[in-house]
Amino acid sequence: MMPPLGAATNVQGWHSMSHLRNATASAGGPHSTEQDVFRSSPYGGDKVWRQRYFREILATLTRHHYENCSYYRNILVAIGFDPTLDADLSDLPFLPVGLFKQLDLVSVSAPQVSRILSSSGTRGAARSRVFLDRETSILQMRALATIVGSFVVEGRLPVLIIDASRVPDDEGGYAARAVAIQGFSLFGGGRIAFALTEKMQPDLEKIEEFLKDLGAASFLMFGFTYVIWRHLLEHLAKNNVRLDFTKAVLIHGGGWKRLTDEHITDDVFKRRARERTGLTRIHNYYGMVEQPGSIYMQCEHGFMHCSNFSQILIRRVGDLSVANLGEPGLIQTLSILPRSYPGHNLLTEDMGILHGEDDCRCGRKGKYFEILGRLPAAEPRGCGDTYVSAR
């Protein structure tokens, strides 16, 4: 059997994507030795696999960023953490996600930075800046494709983006909204259409043309939750218009803060989508600009799932100790993908509940959880709070 993913201790060697491919064991279940974490099921890694190998991956990343990011090294020195010593996954140091709004955290040289992502945030609020090199970008795109691909069993599908075709970048960086659209557009293989005009109004003529060209074929839809609700579903309801999206799979995420304030729940969103478009295959996802690629998809039973690329811990608000199963707390997200910046272990400002591990009725391995919303008094931020309506 080949060495497991994360068993390599040479940071520079492990840092290369080819070494990552060749140093990977099967993630749960009897797979051939040629398969690696990207080729095996993204939800095949069970608790045993994670306890043995995921921890080592995160420890390796912690050492890498300690050696290559001065800010990160200073933080670890200040808290007295020695990255050369073995530590449980829950004891590895995390960064508060808000730190990316205050510091330029980067673990590669300036010439290696190929893209700077910025969170969309709210007007006047500070925005996170995430520095990507080419390798990290590729890993994140591959992970996204692997995760989403497991939910779209038909394979590569035409894509209908519920947004405008031109999304401006933020000054000095690429907005999370534009980057997410670009990422999901790759699933279309060039067969892509945008459902909204530049004035954020439904382009019904273009939508009907897209549907007519496809005939009875399946297709993928993507958009931010708030944008879909405000600029498509509400318009259809107000004008008593129905569209035929019965052959589609909708993947959406972000913007829940505003909808929650309006008492729009996940069930309400899905019900309106079914009424106006016939959609039945709808998957929300949880993600953030600080960890693109390793998104947490919602299964058929309404739970968010960790993939082989990610893990979560729930921490009590009072003392940040690890919460028990079924106990609400702050969500800590861990990802094996960030190489060019120390974003592999983050404490978010979101509240959640862990419901179980390896035993969800959907059959996927790994932890599954529920999002409860933002920590009270936390600054609204995010990948989905991306379009400020004139309303």
BELMO-V267465 format. One record per helix or strand of 2 or more residues. SS is the DSSP state (~ for helix, > for strand). FROM is the first residue (numbers start at 1). TO is the last residue. If there is no record, write none. Layout:
# BELMO-V267465
ss=SS from=FROM to=TO
ss=SS from=FROM to=TO
This chain:
# BELMO-V267465
ss=~ from=11 to=15
ss=~ from=17 to=22
ss=~ from=47 to=68
ss=~ from=70 to=78
ss=~ from=89 to=91
ss=> from=95 to=96
ss=~ from=97 to=101
ss=~ from=110 to=112
ss=> from=113 to=118
ss=> from=129 to=133
ss=~ from=134 to=151
ss=> from=158 to=161
ss=> from=174 to=175
ss=~ from=176 to=188
ss=> from=192 to=194
ss=~ from=204 to=214
ss=> from=219 to=224
ss=~ from=225 to=238
ss=> from=248 to=253
ss=~ from=256 to=261
ss=~ from=266 to=277
ss=> from=281 to=286
ss=~ from=289 to=291
ss=> from=296 to=298
ss=> from=304 to=305
ss=> from=310 to=315
ss=> from=329 to=335
ss=> from=345 to=357
ss=> from=367 to=374
